[in-house]
Structures are given as structure tokens and as C-alpha cells.
Amino acid sequence: MTDANTHERIRLDVQTNDVVLYMKGTPDFPQCGFSARASQILRMCNVKYKPVDVLADAAIRQGIKDFSNWPTIPQLYVKGEFVGGSDIMTEMYQSGELQQLLADKGVATDAA
Amino acid sequence: MPMPAADIEAMIKAALPDAEVTIDDLRGDGDHYAATVLSAAFAGKTRVQQHQMVYAALKGKMGGTLHALQLTTKAKG
């Protein structure tokens, strides 16, 4: 089970950052195909997001799975809400639903 | 430790008896599958909830024994 400190760290992260992507590796050096696809999708959506490399923090790697009751990585959060993993992000991106969600939630795009 | 497709299908159907399940072994290594699951039990549920129902059916295998399951779910009926 996740210790309270880890749970709190996650809660704060997703509350204080509009978009958070828990992934394996970093956007420039993803360590897993699904994480690579997830960060690629966010790049194509042109939104600023906070990447969290779960490989660098074992407590977060397990804690995030308990936090969302979701067994895999990557995990996307928008305005504190769990949106889904790589499959759901892909489906939503292809249907335009993800872009709509980001716009509805007032997430600023990167395009200056 | 790979997991046979038949076990995945059996576990999903045990939890969702009406489910129509199609599974593709993406890499032939028993570790990377794509699965489509249709079930009336998904009606009215969000995608996240639908996927969580399938993960629950796999009783903790997801993310451990089963490394990758590309999942598509649809409500049936």
C-alpha cells in the first residue's frame, strides 16, 4: 500500500499542475513504447505538461497505481483528474476528444 | 513470465460472462497483446471504468505477469 507521504506528493502534483504525465523515462528519452506514445500525443496537442519519470522514484511508481486504481504506466492527469493510459489517450486523440477536453478545461497550449 | 491468450480470454469471460473477446498477440512473445472486449456491462461506464473492469477480471496480472495489453472496450446491446 502507498505511504501517506507518497499519496500526498502525488495529490499535490496533480492538483498544482494542469497536466501531469506519469511515464517511464522522460519525454526526450522515453523508456517504454506506451510512454513514448503518450508524450508524443501531448506534444502534438501542443500543451505544457509536467512529466514524472516513475523509473526514478519507486515509491511514485507503485503509489500512482494505487492512487488511480490503474495497474500500468503511463498515466495522464488533467486538472487533477485521471484521464487514462496510453490506449485511452490514443483513442481520445484520434477522435479529437482529448483536444476538446484540454480546451474545455482551459489548458493553455504551447503555441505562443 | 508470459501469459497465454486463452487464459486472458478465460479470465475476462469469468468476470464478464457475456463478453465478446478478441485477442491479438502483438509480438508473438506472450507478453504484448491487443484485446477488444464487448460487453453489456460496459453500458453507461466511462472508458476508464470499462478498462478497470477488465483489469479487475485479470486479478492483478495486469502490469506484472502481463506486461502490455492494448485494450479497446465497447458497450454491447
N, CA and C atoms of all chains as a GROMACS GRO file, in nm:
protein
  567
    1MET      N    1   0.085  -0.118   0.000
    1MET     CA    2   0.000   0.000   0.000
    1MET      C    3   0.090   0.125   0.000
    2THR      N    4   0.036   0.237  -0.044
    2THR     CA    5   0.115   0.359  -0.056
    2THR      C    6   0.121   0.430   0.080
    3ASP      N    7   0.242   0.481   0.116
    3ASP     CA    8   0.250   0.557   0.241
    3ASP      C    9   0.188   0.695   0.218
    4ALA      N   10   0.147   0.757   0.327
    4ALA     CA   11   0.072   0.882   0.319
    4ALA      C   12   0.154   0.989   0.248
    5ASN      N   13   0.283   0.989   0.272
    5ASN     CA   14   0.369   1.093   0.212
    5ASN      C   15   0.367   1.083   0.059
    6THR      N   16   0.376   0.963   0.007
    6THR     CA   17   0.375   0.945  -0.138
    6THR      C   18   0.240   0.988  -0.195
    7HIS      N   19   0.134   0.944  -0.126
    7HIS     CA   20  -0.002   0.978  -0.171
    7HIS      C   21  -0.016   1.129  -0.176
    8GLU      N   22   0.038   1.197  -0.074
    8GLU     CA   23   0.026   1.343  -0.067
    8GLU      C   24   0.106   1.410  -0.178
    9ARG      N   25   0.226   1.355  -0.202
    9ARG     CA   26   0.310   1.412  -0.309
    9ARG      C   27   0.237   1.404  -0.443
   10ILE      N   28   0.172   1.290  -0.466
   10ILE     CA   29   0.100   1.273  -0.593
   10ILE      C   30  -0.018   1.369  -0.599
   11ARG      N   31  -0.092   1.373  -0.488
   11ARG     CA   32  -0.212   1.458  -0.484
   11ARG      C   33  -0.175   1.602  -0.514
   12LEU      N   34  -0.066   1.648  -0.453
   12LEU     CA   35  -0.024   1.787  -0.474
   12LEU      C   36   0.018   1.809  -0.619
   13ASP      N   37   0.093   1.715  -0.672
   13ASP     CA   38   0.140   1.727  -0.810
   13ASP      C   39   0.024   1.743  -0.908
   14VAL      N   40  -0.078   1.658  -0.893
   14VAL     CA   41  -0.188   1.662  -0.991
   14VAL      C   42  -0.281   1.779  -0.965
   15GLN      N   43  -0.277   1.832  -0.841
   15GLN     CA   44  -0.364   1.948  -0.813
   15GLN      C   45  -0.298   2.078  -0.859
   16THR      N   46  -0.164   2.081  -0.853
   16THR     CA   47  -0.099   2.211  -0.879
   16THR      C   48  -0.046   2.223  -1.022
   17ASN      N   49  -0.053   2.116  -1.099
   17ASN     CA   50  -0.012   2.124  -1.240
   17ASN      C   51  -0.130   2.089  -1.329
   18ASP      N   52  -0.157   2.171  -1.428
   18ASP     CA   53  -0.274   2.146  -1.514
   18ASP      C   54  -0.269   2.005  -1.573
   19VAL      N   55  -0.152   1.973  -1.630
   19VAL     CA   56  -0.140   1.842  -1.698
   19VAL      C   57  -0.016   1.771  -1.643
   20VAL      N   58  -0.034   1.648  -1.598
   20VAL     CA   59   0.078   1.569  -1.546
   20VAL      C   60   0.079   1.434  -1.617
   21LEU      N   61   0.196   1.394  -1.667
   21LEU     CA   62   0.207   1.262  -1.730
   21LEU      C   63   0.307   1.178  -1.652
   22TYR      N   64   0.257   1.075  -1.584
   22TYR     CA   65   0.346   0.980  -1.516
   22TYR      C   66   0.391   0.882  -1.623
   23MET      N   67   0.521   0.873  -1.644
   23MET     CA   68   0.572   0.792  -1.756
   23MET      C   69   0.701   0.722  -1.715
   24LYS      N   70   0.741   0.628  -1.801
   24LYS     CA   71   0.871   0.561  -1.781
   24LYS      C   72   0.972   0.635  -1.867
   25GLY      N   73   1.069   0.698  -1.800
   25GLY     CA   74   1.169   0.777  -1.873
   25GLY      C   75   1.124   0.921  -1.882
   26THR      N   76   1.181   0.992  -1.979
   26THR     CA   77   1.146   1.134  -1.996
   26THR      C   78   1.095   1.154  -2.138
   27PRO      N   79   1.031   1.270  -2.164
   27PRO     CA   80   0.981   1.293  -2.300
   27PRO      C   81   1.090   1.279  -2.407
   28ASP      N   82   1.211   1.324  -2.373
   28ASP     CA   83   1.318   1.314  -2.472
   28ASP      C   84   1.375   1.172  -2.477
   29PHE      N   85   1.369   1.100  -2.363
   29PHE     CA   86   1.424   0.963  -2.361
   29PHE      C   87   1.323   0.869  -2.296
   30PRO      N   88   1.210   0.844  -2.363
   30PRO     CA   89   1.111   0.752  -2.305
   30PRO      C   90   1.168   0.611  -2.300
   31GLN      N   91   1.135   0.538  -2.196
   31GLN     CA   92   1.193   0.404  -2.177
   31GLN      C   93   1.092   0.294  -2.206
   32CYS      N   94   0.978   0.334  -2.270
   32CYS     CA   95   0.876   0.231  -2.297
   32CYS      C   96   0.790   0.287  -2.408
   33GLY      N   97   0.748   0.198  -2.500
   33GLY     CA   98   0.674   0.241  -2.618
   33GLY      C   99   0.545   0.314  -2.584
   34PHE      N  100   0.477   0.265  -2.481
   34PHE     CA  101   0.348   0.328  -2.445
   34PHE      C  102   0.373   0.468  -2.388
   35SER      N  103   0.480   0.481  -2.308
   35SER     CA  104   0.512   0.614  -2.253
   35SER      C  105   0.555   0.707  -2.365
   36ALA      N  106   0.628   0.654  -2.460
   36ALA     CA  107   0.671   0.737  -2.574
   36ALA      C  108   0.549   0.788  -2.650
   37ARG      N  109   0.452   0.698  -2.673
   37ARG     CA  110   0.332   0.741  -2.747
   37ARG      C  111   0.256   0.847  -2.669
   38ALA      N  112   0.245   0.827  -2.538
   38ALA     CA  113   0.169   0.923  -2.456
   38ALA      C  114   0.233   1.062  -2.460
   39SER      N  115   0.364   1.068  -2.449
   39SER     CA  116   0.428   1.201  -2.450
   39SER      C  117   0.422   1.262  -2.591
   40GLN      N  118   0.428   1.176  -2.691
   40GLN     CA  119   0.415   1.223  -2.830
   40GLN      C  120   0.277   1.286  -2.852
   41ILE      N  121   0.175   1.222  -2.798
   41ILE     CA  122   0.038   1.274  -2.814
   41ILE      C  123   0.027   1.412  -2.750
   42LEU      N  124   0.085   1.427  -2.631
   42LEU     CA  125   0.077   1.558  -2.564
   42LEU      C  126   0.156   1.663  -2.643
   43ARG      N  127   0.268   1.618  -2.704
   43ARG     CA  128   0.345   1.713  -2.786
   43ARG      C  129   0.259   1.758  -2.903
   44MET      N  130   0.185   1.665  -2.963
   44MET     CA  131   0.101   1.701  -3.078
   44MET      C  132  -0.018   1.788  -3.035
   45CYS      N  133  -0.057   1.776  -2.908
   45CYS     CA  134  -0.167   1.861  -2.858
   45CYS      C  135  -0.115   2.000  -2.821
   46ASN      N  136   0.021   2.011  -2.825
   46ASN     CA  137   0.080   2.142  -2.800
   46ASN      C  138   0.054   2.198  -2.661
   47VAL      N  139   0.048   2.110  -2.562
   47VAL     CA  140   0.022   2.163  -2.426
   47VAL      C  141   0.145   2.144  -2.338
   48LYS      N  142   0.160   2.240  -2.246
   48LYS     CA  143   0.266   2.226  -2.146
   48LYS      C  144   0.221   2.119  -2.048
   49TYR      N  145   0.313   2.034  -2.006
   49TYR     CA  146   0.275   1.934  -1.906
   49TYR      C  147   0.395   1.900  -1.819
   50LYS      N  148   0.366   1.847  -1.701
   50LYS     CA  149   0.474   1.806  -1.612
   50LYS      C  150   0.496   1.655  -1.627
   51PRO      N  151   0.611   1.615  -1.684
   51PRO     CA  152   0.641   1.471  -1.691
   51PRO      C  153   0.700   1.423  -1.558
   52VAL      N  154   0.658   1.307  -1.514
   52VAL     CA  155   0.716   1.248  -1.392
   52VAL      C  156   0.771   1.111  -1.429
   53ASP      N  157   0.903   1.094  -1.415
   53ASP     CA  158   0.967   0.968  -1.452
   53ASP      C  159   0.955   0.869  -1.335
   54VAL      N  160   0.865   0.774  -1.348
   54VAL     CA  161   0.841   0.680  -1.237
   54VAL      C  162   0.959   0.585  -1.217
   55LEU      N  163   1.045   0.575  -1.319
   55LEU     CA  164   1.162   0.487  -1.304
   55LEU      C  165   1.263   0.548  -1.207
   56ALA      N  166   1.249   0.680  -1.188
   56ALA     CA  167   1.343   0.748  -1.098
   56ALA      C  168   1.291   0.750  -0.955
   57ASP      N  169   1.170   0.699  -0.932
   57ASP     CA  170   1.111   0.709  -0.797
   57ASP      C  171   1.019   0.589  -0.775
   58ALA      N  172   1.073   0.484  -0.710
   58ALA     CA  173   0.998   0.358  -0.692
   58ALA      C  174   0.869   0.379  -0.614
   59ALA      N  175   0.873   0.471  -0.516
   59ALA     CA  176   0.752   0.493  -0.434
   59ALA      C  177   0.640   0.549  -0.522
   60ILE      N  178   0.676   0.642  -0.610
   60ILE     CA  179   0.575   0.700  -0.701
   60ILE      C  180   0.528   0.593  -0.800
   61ARG      N  181   0.620   0.509  -0.845
   61ARG     CA  182   0.585   0.408  -0.946
   61ARG      C  183   0.474   0.317  -0.895
   62GLN      N  184   0.481   0.279  -0.768
   62GLN     CA  185   0.373   0.195  -0.712
   62GLN      C  186   0.258   0.285  -0.665
   63GLY      N  187   0.295   0.396  -0.605
   63GLY     CA  188   0.193   0.484  -0.546
   63GLY      C  189   0.091   0.532  -0.648
   64ILE      N  190   0.138   0.563  -0.770
   64ILE     CA  191   0.045   0.617  -0.870
   64ILE      C  192  -0.057   0.512  -0.911
   65LYS      N  193  -0.017   0.385  -0.906
   65LYS     CA  194  -0.110   0.277  -0.944
   65LYS      C  195  -0.219   0.263  -0.838
   66ASP      N  196  -0.180   0.281  -0.712
   66ASP     CA  197  -0.280   0.275  -0.605
   66ASP      C  198  -0.370   0.398  -0.609
   67PHE      N  199  -0.306   0.513  -0.639
   67PHE     CA  200  -0.377   0.642  -0.637
   67PHE      C  201  -0.496   0.640  -0.734
   68SER      N  202  -0.472   0.580  -0.852
   68SER     CA  203  -0.576   0.587  -0.956
   68SER      C  204  -0.647   0.453  -0.974
   69ASN      N  205  -0.602   0.353  -0.898
   69ASN     CA  206  -0.654   0.216  -0.920
   69ASN      C  207  -0.639   0.176  -1.067
   70TRP      N  208  -0.514   0.201  -1.116
   70TRP     CA  209  -0.484   0.171  -1.257
   70TRP      C  210  -0.348   0.103  -1.257
   71PRO      N  211  -0.336  -0.018  -1.314
   71PRO     CA  212  -0.218  -0.100  -1.292
   71PRO      C  213  -0.097  -0.069  -1.379
   72THR      N  214  -0.111   0.024  -1.473
   72THR     CA  215   0.002   0.041  -1.565
   72THR      C  216   0.045   0.186  -1.576
   73ILE      N  217   0.159   0.205  -1.637
   73ILE     CA  218   0.215   0.336  -1.670
   73ILE      C  219   0.223   0.342  -1.821
   74PRO      N  220   0.196   0.452  -1.888
   74PRO     CA  221   0.180   0.589  -1.840
   74PRO      C  222   0.040   0.616  -1.785
   75GLN      N  223   0.030   0.727  -1.715
   75GLN     CA  224  -0.099   0.775  -1.665
   75GLN      C  225  -0.106   0.926  -1.684
   76LEU      N  226  -0.218   0.970  -1.743
   76LEU     CA  227  -0.236   1.113  -1.769
   76LEU      C  228  -0.337   1.173  -1.671
   77TYR      N  229  -0.303   1.289  -1.618
   77TYR     CA  230  -0.393   1.365  -1.531
   77TYR      C  231  -0.413   1.505  -1.589
   78VAL      N  232  -0.538   1.548  -1.598
   78VAL     CA  233  -0.568   1.684  -1.644
   78VAL      C  234  -0.652   1.751  -1.535
   79LYS      N  235  -0.602   1.860  -1.483
   79LYS     CA  236  -0.669   1.935  -1.375
   79LYS      C  237  -0.708   1.840  -1.261
   80GLY      N  238  -0.612   1.756  -1.223
   80GLY     CA  239  -0.632   1.671  -1.107
   80GLY      C  240  -0.712   1.545  -1.134
   81GLU      N  241  -0.763   1.529  -1.258
   81GLU     CA  242  -0.846   1.411  -1.287
   81GLU      C  243  -0.770   1.310  -1.370
   82PHE      N  244  -0.782   1.183  -1.333
   82PHE     CA  245  -0.718   1.076  -1.411
   82PHE      C  246  -0.793   1.060  -1.542
   83VAL      N  247  -0.721   1.072  -1.654
   83VAL     CA  248  -0.784   1.063  -1.786
   83VAL      C  249  -0.770   0.923  -1.843
   84GLY      N  250  -0.651   0.866  -1.827
   84GLY     CA  251  -0.632   0.729  -1.877
   84GLY      C  252  -0.486   0.700  -1.907
   85GLY      N  253  -0.467   0.581  -1.966
   85GLY     CA  254  -0.332   0.540  -2.006
   85GLY      C  255  -0.314   0.562  -2.155
   86SER      N  256  -0.215   0.493  -2.210
   86SER     CA  257  -0.178   0.516  -2.349
   86SER      C  258  -0.293   0.483  -2.446
   87ASP      N  259  -0.365   0.373  -2.420
   87ASP     CA  260  -0.473   0.334  -2.512
   87ASP      C  261  -0.582   0.440  -2.518
   88ILE      N  262  -0.625   0.482  -2.396
   88ILE     CA  263  -0.736   0.578  -2.391
   88ILE      C  264  -0.691   0.711  -2.451
   89MET      N  265  -0.565   0.751  -2.422
   89MET     CA  266  -0.515   0.876  -2.480
   89MET      C  267  -0.517   0.868  -2.632
   90THR      N  268  -0.474   0.751  -2.686
   90THR     CA  269  -0.470   0.734  -2.831
   90THR      C  270  -0.610   0.744  -2.890
   91GLU      N  271  -0.705   0.672  -2.828
   91GLU     CA  272  -0.844   0.673  -2.878
   91GLU      C  273  -0.900   0.815  -2.873
   92MET      N  274  -0.876   0.884  -2.761
   92MET     CA  275  -0.932   1.018  -2.744
   92MET      C  276  -0.867   1.116  -2.841
   93TYR      N  277  -0.736   1.097  -2.865
   93TYR     CA  278  -0.666   1.189  -2.957
   93TYR      C  279  -0.719   1.170  -3.098
   94GLN      N  280  -0.736   1.044  -3.137
   94GLN     CA  281  -0.782   1.016  -3.274
   94GLN      C  282  -0.924   1.068  -3.299
   95SER      N  283  -1.006   1.068  -3.192
   95SER     CA  284  -1.145   1.115  -3.210
   95SER      C  285  -1.155   1.265  -3.184
   96GLY      N  286  -1.044   1.327  -3.137
   96GLY     CA  287  -1.047   1.472  -3.109
   96GLY      C  288  -1.096   1.502  -2.969
   97GLU      N  289  -1.136   1.396  -2.895
   97GLU     CA  290  -1.192   1.414  -2.760
   97GLU      C  291  -1.088   1.472  -2.664
   98LEU      N  292  -0.960   1.431  -2.681
   98LEU     CA  293  -0.855   1.478  -2.589
   98LEU      C  294  -0.832   1.627  -2.608
   99GLN      N  295  -0.823   1.668  -2.735
   99GLN     CA  296  -0.806   1.812  -2.764
   99GLN      C  297  -0.923   1.892  -2.705
  100GLN      N  298  -1.045   1.836  -2.718
  100GLN     CA  299  -1.164   1.905  -2.666
  100GLN      C  300  -1.158   1.915  -2.514
  101LEU      N  301  -1.116   1.804  -2.450
  101LEU     CA  302  -1.108   1.803  -2.303
  101LEU      C  303  -1.010   1.910  -2.255
  102LEU      N  304  -0.893   1.917  -2.321
  102LEU     CA  305  -0.792   2.016  -2.282
  102LEU      C  306  -0.846   2.158  -2.299
  103ALA      N  307  -0.918   2.178  -2.409
  103ALA     CA  308  -0.974   2.312  -2.433
  103ALA      C  309  -1.082   2.343  -2.328
  104ASP      N  310  -1.170   2.245  -2.305
  104ASP     CA  311  -1.278   2.266  -2.207
  104ASP      C  312  -1.223   2.299  -2.068
  105LYS      N  313  -1.107   2.236  -2.035
  105LYS     CA  314  -1.051   2.256  -1.902
  105LYS      C  315  -0.962   2.381  -1.896
  106GLY      N  316  -0.956   2.449  -2.013
  106GLY     CA  317  -0.879   2.574  -2.017
  106GLY      C  318  -0.730   2.555  -2.002
  107VAL      N  319  -0.679   2.444  -2.058
  107VAL     CA  320  -0.534   2.421  -2.050
  107VAL      C  321  -0.467   2.502  -2.161
  108ALA      N  322  -0.368   2.582  -2.124
  108ALA     CA  323  -0.302   2.670  -2.223
  108ALA      C  324  -0.222   2.586  -2.320
  109THR      N  325  -0.228   2.621  -2.449
  109THR     CA  326  -0.145   2.547  -2.546
  109THR      C  327  -0.008   2.615  -2.550
  110ASP      N  328   0.090   2.539  -2.598
  110ASP     CA  329   0.228   2.588  -2.601
  110ASP      C  330   0.248   2.693  -2.708
  111ALA      N  331   0.164   2.687  -2.812
  111ALA     CA  332   0.185   2.776  -2.927
  111ALA      C  333   0.180   2.920  -2.879
  112ALA      N  334   0.286   2.993  -2.899
  112ALA     CA  335   0.293   3.132  -2.848
  112ALA      C  336   0.209   3.221  -2.941
  113MET      N  337   0.722  -1.332  -1.724
  113MET     CA  338   0.658  -1.464  -1.740
  113MET      C  339   0.537  -1.443  -1.831
  114PRO      N  340   0.543  -1.486  -1.955
  114PRO     CA  341   0.432  -1.460  -2.048
  114PRO      C  342   0.303  -1.525  -2.001
  115MET      N  343   0.193  -1.484  -2.063
  115MET     CA  344   0.060  -1.536  -2.025
  115MET      C  345  -0.012  -1.576  -2.153
  116PRO      N  346  -0.063  -1.699  -2.163
  116PRO     CA  347  -0.131  -1.741  -2.286
  116PRO      C  348  -0.259  -1.662  -2.311
  117ALA      N  349  -0.289  -1.635  -2.439
  117ALA     CA  350  -0.409  -1.558  -2.475
  117ALA      C  351  -0.534  -1.626  -2.420
  118ALA      N  352  -0.536  -1.758  -2.424
  118ALA     CA  353  -0.656  -1.830  -2.380
  118ALA      C  354  -0.685  -1.802  -2.233
  119ASP      N  355  -0.579  -1.787  -2.152
  119ASP     CA  356  -0.600  -1.757  -2.009
  119ASP      C  357  -0.661  -1.617  -1.994
  120ILE      N  358  -0.612  -1.523  -2.074
  120ILE     CA  359  -0.664  -1.386  -2.066
  120ILE      C  360  -0.813  -1.387  -2.098
  121GLU      N  361  -0.846  -1.456  -2.208
  121GLU     CA  362  -0.987  -1.460  -2.250
  121GLU      C  363  -1.073  -1.527  -2.143
  122ALA      N  364  -1.021  -1.637  -2.087
  122ALA     CA  365  -1.099  -1.711  -1.987
  122ALA      C  366  -1.124  -1.624  -1.864
  123MET      N  367  -1.022  -1.551  -1.822
  123MET     CA  368  -1.038  -1.467  -1.701
  123MET      C  369  -1.138  -1.355  -1.725
  124ILE      N  370  -1.132  -1.295  -1.845
  124ILE     CA  371  -1.225  -1.186  -1.876
  124ILE      C  372  -1.368  -1.240  -1.880
  125LYS      N  373  -1.385  -1.357  -1.943
  125LYS     CA  374  -1.520  -1.414  -1.955
  125LYS      C  375  -1.573  -1.463  -1.820
  126ALA      N  376  -1.482  -1.501  -1.731
  126ALA     CA  377  -1.528  -1.544  -1.598
  126ALA      C  378  -1.593  -1.426  -1.525
  127ALA      N  379  -1.536  -1.308  -1.547
  127ALA     CA  380  -1.589  -1.190  -1.478
  127ALA      C  381  -1.702  -1.125  -1.559
  128LEU      N  382  -1.692  -1.137  -1.693
  128LEU     CA  383  -1.794  -1.075  -1.779
  128LEU      C  384  -1.849  -1.183  -1.872
  129PRO      N  385  -1.942  -1.264  -1.823
  129PRO     CA  386  -1.988  -1.384  -1.897
  129PRO      C  387  -2.037  -1.354  -2.039
  130ASP      N  388  -2.094  -1.235  -2.063
  130ASP     CA  389  -2.150  -1.208  -2.198
  130ASP      C  390  -2.045  -1.150  -2.292
  131ALA      N  391  -1.921  -1.136  -2.240
  131ALA     CA  392  -1.820  -1.062  -2.317
  131ALA      C  393  -1.782  -1.133  -2.447
  132GLU      N  394  -1.767  -1.050  -2.552
  132GLU     CA  395  -1.706  -1.100  -2.676
  132GLU      C  396  -1.562  -1.050  -2.675
  133VAL      N  397  -1.468  -1.142  -2.678
  133VAL     CA  398  -1.327  -1.106  -2.660
  133VAL      C  399  -1.246  -1.148  -2.783
  134THR      N  400  -1.170  -1.054  -2.840
  134THR     CA  401  -1.076  -1.092  -2.947
  134THR      C  402  -0.936  -1.047  -2.901
  135ILE      N  403  -0.840  -1.138  -2.915
  135ILE     CA  404  -0.705  -1.108  -2.864
  135ILE      C  405  -0.601  -1.130  -2.974
  136ASP      N  406  -0.512  -1.033  -2.992
  136ASP     CA  407  -0.402  -1.049  -3.088
  136ASP      C  408  -0.271  -1.047  -3.010
  137ASP      N  409  -0.187  -1.144  -3.040
  137ASP     CA  410  -0.054  -1.146  -2.977
  137ASP      C  411   0.035  -1.057  -3.063
  138LEU      N  412   0.062  -0.936  -3.016
  138LEU     CA  413   0.127  -0.834  -3.100
  138LEU      C  414   0.268  -0.875  -3.141
  139ARG      N  415   0.338  -0.943  -3.051
  139ARG     CA  416   0.478  -0.970  -3.084
  139ARG      C  417   0.513  -1.119  -3.078
  140GLY      N  418   0.408  -1.203  -3.054
  140GLY     CA  419   0.435  -1.347  -3.051
  140GLY      C  420   0.517  -1.389  -2.931
  141ASP      N  421   0.527  -1.297  -2.829
  141ASP     CA  422   0.609  -1.334  -2.711
  141ASP      C  423   0.523  -1.362  -2.588
  142GLY      N  424   0.388  -1.358  -2.606
  142GLY     CA  425   0.302  -1.388  -2.492
  142GLY      C  426   0.304  -1.277  -2.388
  143ASP      N  427   0.356  -1.161  -2.424
  143ASP     CA  428   0.370  -1.054  -2.326
  143ASP      C  429   0.310  -0.922  -2.374
  144HIS      N  430   0.284  -0.914  -2.501
  144HIS     CA  431   0.230  -0.790  -2.561
  144HIS      C  432   0.107  -0.824  -2.643
  145TYR      N  433  -0.007  -0.799  -2.584
  145TYR     CA  434  -0.132  -0.833  -2.653
  145TYR      C  435  -0.213  -0.708  -2.682
  146ALA      N  436  -0.303  -0.721  -2.781
  146ALA     CA  437  -0.409  -0.622  -2.802
  146ALA      C  438  -0.539  -0.699  -2.783
  147ALA      N  439  -0.633  -0.642  -2.711
  147ALA     CA  440  -0.760  -0.712  -2.688
  147ALA      C  441  -0.877  -0.616  -2.707
  148THR      N  442  -0.982  -0.667  -2.769
  148THR     CA  443  -1.107  -0.591  -2.780
  148THR      C  444  -1.212  -0.666  -2.702
  149VAL      N  445  -1.281  -0.595  -2.615
  149VAL     CA  446  -1.382  -0.659  -2.530
  149VAL      C  447  -1.515  -0.585  -2.546
  150LEU      N  448  -1.617  -0.661  -2.584
  150LEU     CA  449  -1.752  -0.603  -2.593
  150LEU      C  450  -1.835  -0.667  -2.483
  151SER      N  451  -1.907  -0.583  -2.408
  151SER     CA  452  -1.993  -0.640  -2.303
  151SER      C  453  -2.105  -0.542  -2.270
  152ALA      N  454  -2.218  -0.596  -2.238
  152ALA     CA  455  -2.332  -0.510  -2.200
  152ALA      C  456  -2.302  -0.443  -2.065
  153ALA      N  457  -2.212  -0.504  -1.988
  153ALA     CA  458  -2.180  -0.448  -1.856
  153ALA      C  459  -2.109  -0.313  -1.866
  154PHE      N  460  -2.059  -0.281  -1.986
  154PHE     CA  461  -1.987  -0.154  -2.002
  154PHE      C  462  -2.082  -0.036  -2.023
  155ALA      N  463  -2.209  -0.069  -2.051
  155ALA     CA  464  -2.304   0.038  -2.084
  155ALA      C  465  -2.304   0.144  -1.974
  156GLY      N  466  -2.296   0.271  -2.016
  156GLY     CA  467  -2.304   0.380  -1.920
  156GLY      C  468  -2.176   0.403  -1.842
  157LYS      N  469  -2.073   0.328  -1.870
  157LYS     CA  470  -1.946   0.344  -1.796
  157LYS      C  471  -1.846   0.426  -1.881
  158THR      N  472  -1.760   0.498  -1.813
  158THR     CA  473  -1.657   0.572  -1.888
  158THR      C  474  -1.553   0.471  -1.937
  159ARG      N  475  -1.469   0.514  -2.029
  159ARG     CA  476  -1.364   0.424  -2.079
  159ARG      C  477  -1.275   0.377  -1.963
  160VAL      N  478  -1.239   0.470  -1.876
  160VAL     CA  479  -1.153   0.432  -1.763
  160VAL      C  480  -1.220   0.322  -1.682
  161GLN      N  481  -1.348   0.340  -1.653
  161GLN     CA  482  -1.420   0.239  -1.574
  161GLN      C  483  -1.426   0.106  -1.647
  162GLN      N  484  -1.448   0.111  -1.778
  162GLN     CA  485  -1.455  -0.013  -1.856
  162GLN      C  486  -1.321  -0.087  -1.849
  163HIS      N  487  -1.214  -0.011  -1.870
  163HIS     CA  488  -1.082  -0.076  -1.865
  163HIS      C  489  -1.054  -0.130  -1.725
  164GLN      N  490  -1.096  -0.055  -1.621
  164GLN     CA  491  -1.073  -0.103  -1.484
  164GLN      C  492  -1.147  -0.234  -1.458
  165MET      N  493  -1.264  -0.249  -1.522
  165MET     CA  494  -1.340  -0.374  -1.506
  165MET      C  495  -1.262  -0.491  -1.566
  166VAL      N  496  -1.198  -0.465  -1.681
  166VAL     CA  497  -1.119  -0.572  -1.745
  166VAL      C  498  -0.995  -0.602  -1.659
  167TYR      N  499  -0.931  -0.498  -1.608
  167TYR     CA  500  -0.812  -0.520  -1.524
  167TYR      C  501  -0.850  -0.598  -1.398
  168ALA      N  502  -0.969  -0.566  -1.345
  168ALA     CA  503  -1.014  -0.639  -1.224
  168ALA      C  504  -1.032  -0.787  -1.257
  169ALA      N  505  -1.084  -0.812  -1.378
  169ALA     CA  506  -1.107  -0.952  -1.420
  169ALA      C  507  -0.974  -1.027  -1.427
  170LEU      N  508  -0.868  -0.954  -1.457
  170LEU     CA  509  -0.735  -1.017  -1.472
  170LEU      C  510  -0.664  -1.032  -1.338
  171LYS      N  511  -0.736  -0.998  -1.232
  171LYS     CA  512  -0.692  -1.025  -1.094
  171LYS      C  513  -0.543  -0.996  -1.072
  172GLY      N  514  -0.503  -0.872  -1.095
  172GLY     CA  515  -0.367  -0.833  -1.059
  172GLY      C  516  -0.261  -0.877  -1.157
  173LYS      N  517  -0.299  -0.952  -1.260
  173LYS     CA  518  -0.197  -0.997  -1.357
  173LYS      C  519  -0.148  -0.879  -1.443
  174MET      N  520  -0.236  -0.779  -1.458
  174MET     CA  521  -0.205  -0.667  -1.548
  174MET      C  522  -0.092  -0.582  -1.489
  175GLY      N  523   0.010  -0.561  -1.570
  175GLY     CA  524   0.122  -0.477  -1.525
  175GLY      C  525   0.230  -0.562  -1.461
  176GLY      N  526   0.200  -0.688  -1.428
  176GLY     CA  527   0.302  -0.777  -1.370
  176GLY      C  528   0.330  -0.889  -1.469
  177THR      N  529   0.256  -1.002  -1.451
  177THR     CA  530   0.273  -1.116  -1.542
  177THR      C  531   0.248  -1.071  -1.685
  178LEU      N  532   0.142  -0.990  -1.699
  178LEU     CA  533   0.106  -0.944  -1.833
  178LEU      C  534   0.162  -0.801  -1.848
  179HIS      N  535   0.267  -0.788  -1.931
  179HIS     CA  536   0.333  -0.658  -1.938
  179HIS      C  537   0.250  -0.555  -2.014
  180ALA      N  538   0.198  -0.597  -2.129
  180ALA     CA  539   0.131  -0.496  -2.211
  180ALA      C  540   0.002  -0.552  -2.269
  181LEU      N  541  -0.108  -0.483  -2.245
  181LEU     CA  542  -0.237  -0.522  -2.303
  181LEU      C  543  -0.300  -0.397  -2.360
  182GLN      N  544  -0.297  -0.388  -2.493
  182GLN     CA  545  -0.356  -0.273  -2.559
  182GLN      C  546  -0.507  -0.299  -2.564
  183LEU      N  547  -0.582  -0.221  -2.491
  183LEU     CA  548  -0.722  -0.255  -2.466
  183LEU      C  549  -0.819  -0.161  -2.538
  184THR      N  550  -0.918  -0.221  -2.602
  184THR     CA  551  -1.030  -0.144  -2.660
  184THR      C  552  -1.157  -0.205  -2.604
  185THR      N  553  -1.242  -0.122  -2.545
  185THR     CA  554  -1.366  -0.176  -2.488
  185THR      C  555  -1.486  -0.105  -2.550
  186LYS      N  556  -1.594  -0.179  -2.563
  186LYS     CA  557  -1.718  -0.119  -2.619
  186LYS      C  558  -1.836  -0.179  -2.547
  187ALA      N  559  -1.937  -0.095  -2.525
  187ALA     CA  560  -2.061  -0.147  -2.465
  187ALA      C  561  -2.136  -0.222  -2.574
  188LYS      N  562  -2.202  -0.330  -2.537
  188LYS     CA  563  -2.275  -0.413  -2.634
  188LYS      C  564  -2.423  -0.404  -2.600
  189GLY      N  565  -2.506  -0.407  -2.705
  189GLY     CA  566  -2.652  -0.418  -2.682
  189GLY      C  567  -2.713  -0.284  -2.648
   0.00000   0.00000   0.00000
